[in-house]
């Protein structure tokens, strides 16, 4: 486990954490990485979700960021999240939704693993850390600009 002032990084090789995950203060970034021996993606995703879910059950975070379809799906299945209410698109192709986890309403950010770069993840982690989650005035302006023009908006 590595920490700096803002982010604690924990690694799950083939979905397995070397030690229990704890969210603590700030942002905890749990990464699933490939090990020397190949493991099926769905198995690695389930093992990863199991390790993360233990921490979530102990302390439900205000925001959960799931990157990668297998990972996000495994976490949502683990907590029987049947419905996500999309609130906003906080970055292109990255929705902010709300769902229920362990009896609490949680902000849930999902991002496909197939796009974006390291800066995308840093920006998302910064939003989570600041508590902004795309709900700032700037994000509201982006949402306003992206919506269809209503009759009362037309000149």
JOWO-V904225 format. One record per residue. N is the residue number from 0. RES is the residue in one small letter. PHI is phi as a letter, one per 40 degrees, with the letter a starting at -180 (999 if undefined). PSI is psi in whole degrees, 0 to 359 (999 if undefined). D_LAST is the distance of its C-alpha to the last C-alpha in Angstrom with 1 decimal. Layout:
# JOWO-V904225
{{N | RES | PHI | PSI | D_LAST} {N | RES | PHI | PSI | D_LAST}}
This chain:
# JOWO-V904225
{{0 | x | 999 | 128 | 56.8} {1 | x | b | 145 | 55.2} {2 | x | b | 147 | 53.3} {3 | x | b | 193 | 51.4} {4 | x | c | 330 | 49.7} {5 | x | b | 326 | 46.5} {6 | x | b | 132 | 47.4} {7 | x | b | 125 | 50.5} {8 | x | b | 129 | 51.1} {9 | x | b | 142 | 53.3} {10 | x | b | 137 | 54.3} {11 | x | b | 102 | 55.3} {12 | x | c | 123 | 57.4} {13 | x | f | 29 | 57.1} {14 | x | g | 353 | 55.3} {15 | x | b | 127 | 58.2} {16 | x | c | 140 | 58.0} {17 | x | c | 331 | 61.1} {18 | x | a | 160 | 60.6} {19 | x | d | 144 | 58.6} {20 | x | c | 138 | 54.9} {21 | x | b | 135 | 53.9} {22 | x | c | 323 | 50.4} {23 | x | f | 216 | 51.5} {24 | x | b | 146 | 49.2} {25 | x | g | 212 | 46.1} {26 | x | b | 130 | 45.2} {27 | x | b | 123 | 47.7} {28 | x | b | 106 | 47.2} {29 | x | c | 123 | 49.4} {30 | x | b | 134 | 49.8} {31 | x | c | 121 | 51.5} {32 | x | b | 157 | 53.5} {33 | x | c | 141 | 55.8} {34 | x | c | 186 | 59.5} {35 | x | c | 322 | 62.5} {36 | x | c | 128 | 63.1} {37 | x | c | 146 | 60.3} {38 | x | b | 143 | 58.9} {39 | x | d | 140 | 56.7} {40 | x | d | 318 | 53.0} {41 | x | c | 324 | 52.8} {42 | x | c | 314 | 56.0} {43 | x | c | 319 | 54.8} {44 | x | c | 317 | 51.5} {45 | x | c | 317 | 53.4} {46 | x | c | 318 | 55.7} {47 | x | c | 312 | 52.9} {48 | x | c | 322 | 51.1} {49 | x | c | 314 | 54.3} {50 | x | c | 316 | 54.9} {51 | x | c | 323 | 51.4} {52 | x | c | 329 | 51.5} {53 | x | c | 317 | 54.6} {54 | x | c | 320 | 52.8} {55 | x | c | 319 | 49.7} {56 | x | c | 328 | 52.0} {57 | x | c | 323 | 53.7} {58 | x | a | 100 | 50.5} {59 | x | c | 122 | 47.1} {60 | x | c | 159 | 44.6} {61 | x | c | 326 | 41.2} {62 | x | b | 136 | 39.7} {63 | x | b | 126 | 41.3} {64 | x | b | 115 | 40.3} {65 | x | b | 115 | 41.7} {66 | x | b | 131 | 41.7} {67 | x | g | 131 | 42.9} {68 | x | d | 315 | 42.7} {69 | x | c | 316 | 46.4} {70 | x | c | 308 | 46.4} {71 | x | c | 316 | 43.3} {72 | x | c | 316 | 44.5} {73 | x | c | 319 | 48.0} {74 | x | c | 315 | 46.7} {75 | x | c | 321 | 44.5} {76 | x | c | 317 | 47.3} {77 | x | d | 323 | 49.8} {78 | x | b | 13 | 47.9} {79 | x | f | 39 | 47.1} {80 | x | c | 111 | 43.3} {81 | x | c | 344 | 42.1} {82 | x | a | 134 | 38.4} {83 | x | b | 128 | 35.9} {84 | x | c | 111 | 32.6} {85 | x | c | 127 | 30.1} {86 | x | c | 316 | 28.2} {87 | x | a | 163 | 26.5} {88 | x | b | 105 | 27.1} {89 | x | c | 335 | 28.5} {90 | x | a | 160 | 29.3} {91 | x | d | 122 | 28.5} {92 | x | g | 9 | 30.6} {93 | x | b | 100 | 32.0} {94 | x | c | 146 | 31.0} {95 | x | b | 123 | 31.8} {96 | x | b | 173 | 33.1} {97 | x | b | 142 | 35.2} {98 | x | a | 172 | 38.4} {99 | x | b | 126 | 41.7} {100 | x | b | 125 | 44.7} {101 | x | f | 40 | 48.0} {102 | x | g | 2 | 46.4} {103 | x | b | 147 | 43.7} {104 | x | c | 127 | 40.0} {105 | x | b | 141 | 39.5} {106 | x | c | 133 | 36.7} {107 | x | b | 121 | 37.4} {108 | x | b | 127 | 36.1} {109 | x | b | 137 | 37.1} {110 | x | b | 130 | 37.2} {111 | x | c | 145 | 38.7} {112 | x | c | 351 | 41.7} {113 | x | c | 0 | 40.7} {114 | x | a | 166 | 38.0} {115 | x | g | 168 | 37.4} {116 | x | b | 187 | 39.9} {117 | x | d | 327 | 41.9} {118 | x | c | 326 | 39.0} {119 | x | d | 312 | 36.8} {120 | x | c | 321 | 39.6} {121 | x | c | 317 | 39.9} {122 | x | c | 317 | 36.2} {123 | x | c | 315 | 36.4} {124 | x | c | 321 | 39.7} {125 | x | c | 321 | 38.2} {126 | x | c | 317 | 35.3} {127 | x | c | 314 | 38.0} {128 | x | c | 319 | 40.2} {129 | x | c | 346 | 37.6} {130 | x | g | 4 | 36.5} {131 | x | c | 311 | 32.9} {132 | x | f | 34 | 32.7} {133 | x | g | 8 | 29.1} {134 | x | c | 8 | 27.9} {135 | x | c | 173 | 27.3} {136 | x | c | 322 | 24.1} {137 | x | c | 318 | 23.8} {138 | x | c | 322 | 24.3} {139 | x | c | 321 | 21.7} {140 | x | c | 320 | 19.2} {141 | x | c | 318 | 20.4} {142 | x | c | 319 | 20.0} {143 | x | c | 315 | 16.4} {144 | x | c | 331 | 15.6} {145 | x | c | 342 | 17.6} {146 | x | c | 155 | 16.2} {147 | x | c | 148 | 14.0} {148 | x | c | 126 | 10.3} {149 | x | c | 161 | 10.4} {150 | x | d | 318 | 8.7} {151 | x | c | 345 | 8.1} {152 | x | c | 341 | 6.6} {153 | x | c | 145 | 3.8} {154 | x | c | 999 | 0.0}}
